Amino acid sequence: MQNEYDKSKEIKECLIPKLKELENICVSFEIPYFVSFAVKDTDTSTQYLTKSLTPASKNVILNNDIFPRLINVTNGFETVAKKGIREIEIN
């Protein structure tokens, strides 16, 4: 059995009020954000608190919008590193 990790109390008492304040600021200025906190870990699972305001939800267009990938990982998708584009010389 691993060490017990449970930050439920700290997150509820300290982090949630600050997070709500940050969310309000981001919403009022239309600033996209993504945060994820490890709340509790057991031998069989890890509980996370994840919040986001995506660019699309505020009609914000970003040149390099990584939010869909962040959300995909949160939803269990595996990440795969980009492969470089190979240049082929034709003689």
C-alpha positions, 0 to 999 in steps of 0.5 A, a space after each residue: 500500500 502506498 502513502 495515503 494522499 488526501 487533500 480534500 480538506 485543504 482543497 475545500 477550505 483553501 483552494 475552492 474559494 481562490 479558484 472561484 475568485 479566479 474563475 470570476 476574473 477569467 469569465 469577466 475578462 474572457 480569459 480561457 483557463 484550464 486547471 487540474 488538482 489531484 484531490 485524493 489518491 488510493 491504491 485503485 484510483 486518483 480523484 482530480 478536480 478539473 475546471 476550465 473555460 475553453 476558448 470556444 465557449 467565449 468565441 476566442 480564437 487562439 493560434 495554438 489552441 491546446 485546450 482540446 488536447 488538455 481536455 482529451 487527456 483529462 477524459 482518458 485519451 493517451 498522448 502521443 508525441 508529434 513526429 517530425 516531418 521527414 524530408 525525402 530527397 528525390 534524385 
